[in-house]
């Protein structure tokens, strides 16, 4: 379950005693293996969106199925609260184990039915 390369927004807040990451990424809705590729969903069209957040070095949390204007509104509110938009490469440089930690945590959240 790879999340790399599908980020829609990543924000980092590092001021005072805060060191928090907030963002979202897209992942495909599961489809049957015999479905032709031209019928499979594309980003923002049948893809699930997962919002993630957490303090760097602590357990991440996830929330699923937020789309459209609500995502823009959430990202805008984070920027107003002092988060700086960063790239996936910057995320990996400040939190080298982010991808493996997120994929592991997300797998358990999906299996537990907390994130679809």
N, C-alpha and C positions, 0 to 999 in steps of 0.2 A: 504494500500500500504506500506508494511514493507520493510525497507532497511537493517535492522539489520542482521548481519551474512553473508552478501553478498559483503563485501568490498573487492576490489582487491588491493587497496593501500590507505593509509592515511598519509599525510605529515603535519607537524606542523612547522611553522617558527615563532620563538619568539626570536627576537634579536632587539636591539635598541627600536624603537617605533612600530615594527611589531608584530602582533599576528594573524597570518593567518593560515587557514586550507585549504588544497587542497587534493583531492583524487578522487577515482571513485568506483562505486559499480555496480553490475549486478542486473538486474531484469528480470523476465521472459517476453517473448513476449506474449501478450494475445492470448489464444487459446480458441476454443469453448469448452464448458463444457462436451460435449459428446466425445471428443477426448480421446482415450485410453492413459493411463499414459506412456506406452512404446513409443508412438509417439510424446509425448510432448518434446519440446526443452530442452536441458541441457545447463549449463553455457558454454559460448563461442560457442554455437551452436544454434543460434536462440534467444539468450538472448540479451536484450538491455543493453547497457552500458551507465551509466550517470556519467559525470564528475561534481564534485561540488567544489566550492571554496567560500571563503569569510573571512572577518575579524571576529574574535570571538566577538559575541554580536551584529553583524550587519546582514543585510539581505544576505542570501545565493544566489548563482547563479548556474544554471545548464546548461549543454550542453550534448546532447545525440549522440549516434551512432558513437563513436570512438572505433576502435577495433585493435587488433593485435599489430604489431610493433609500431604503432603510440602511443599506451598507454605506452609501455615500454620507448619509446623516451621521452614522456611527463614526466613520473615519474622520469626518469634519469635527465632531465633538472631541475626539482624541487629540487632534492637532491643536484645538483651542485650549486643551488641558495641559499642553506642554510636550506632547509627543512629537518627535521628529520623524518624518518619513525616511525610511532607509531601504536599501536594496537587499535582495536575497544574499548577495555576496557580503554586504556589511553585516547582516544578521549572523552569517556563518563565522565571520571574523570576531564578532563580540561574544558569540555563543557557539563554539565549534561543535558541540554535541547536539545542537537543536534538532536537526533532522532526525537523527536516530531516536532521540528522546520523544519527539512528537509522534513519530510513526509508531513507536512502541505503545505509548499512552493512548493514541487514537485507536489502535487495533483493539485494545481492551475496552475502550469506551463503546466502540461499534459492537463488539461481541456481547457486551452487557446491555445493549439496546439503548444506551444513553445518547448516542449520536448515530443518525441514519445516513 
